[in-house]
Amino acid sequence: ADGSFTIRLRPGSQATLSGRANGSTSNTVTVTTGSTDSSLSECLVFGGSGTGTGTGITVKLTWGAAPSDLDSHLWTPSGYHLYYSTDGLLTADPYAALDVDDTDSYGPEVITISRLMVGTYRYSVRNYSGQGSGLISASGARVELNIPGRSAELFVPPAGDTLDTGWWNLFEFDVDANCSISLRRVNTFTVNSPSVATAPPTYCTPPASSARAKSL
């Protein structure tokens, strides 16, 4: 009843944990196990529930052995830049967070959004290791976008990147005042990161459920 749980894991291993309930997905936390029982230092956090509200939107990046360090980057409509250096918060502005910065291949790196701003979100992957250590197109990278109430969207890098194009720009999505989401696939390579304007954050409000009474 208080949300406590116990999971058995192999000693001396690493796991990523997240929760799902009523179409909502929590943040993801990374756990490294030892030889004895331990407690999580960070809670799994759920926002509200409901399709289209932005609760539990997740973006999961995985890749292969080379290059060793790909990084997730998310820009919110306010211009907040979420990445390894500013990994965000789920319970306060910007209501988005990166779980872990994986620097030694494979991932996953998971970004969770717990509340949506009005405007445009942008997501890109940067080859922090440099294209000389392996091109993004040959990395085996996969990005899975999960929006509650919709089928998962899968992104894989196209061919055509070069030693200069270290940014893979995957998608943008627009959010209106009622929390409706319109997704656009981009899937292009660029030399530089996207140019994003800054603005005060404005959060959307999903429409209230309607109810109709019947007289007897």
Number of C-alpha atoms within 10 A of each C-alpha: 4 4 6 6 6 6 5 6 14 11 12 10 11 13 12 14 13 14 13 11 10 11 14 23 25 23 28 24 19 16 17 14 15 13 9 7 9 10 7 10 7 11 13 14 16 20 19 12 17 15 17 20 26 27 24 32 22 26 23 19 21 20 22 18 14 20 25 21 21 30 22 26 21 22 21 25 26 19 19 21 20 21 20 17 9 12 19 22 17 21 15 10 15 24 20 26 25 28 20 20 18 17 15 13 16 20 21 21 24 23 27 25 28 29 23 31 25 21 20 19 21 22 20 21 23 23 22 15 17 19 20 12 14 17 23 31 17 15 21 16 21 16 21 16 20 18 23 21 13 11 9 13 13 12 17 17 22 13 12 11 20 16 13 14 20 24 25 27 22 19 17 18 16 18 22 17 16 16 22 19 19 11 13 12 12 15 15 17 25 15 14 13 16 14 8 16 11 12 12 10 17 13 20 19 16 17 12 7 5 5 6 5 5 5 4 3
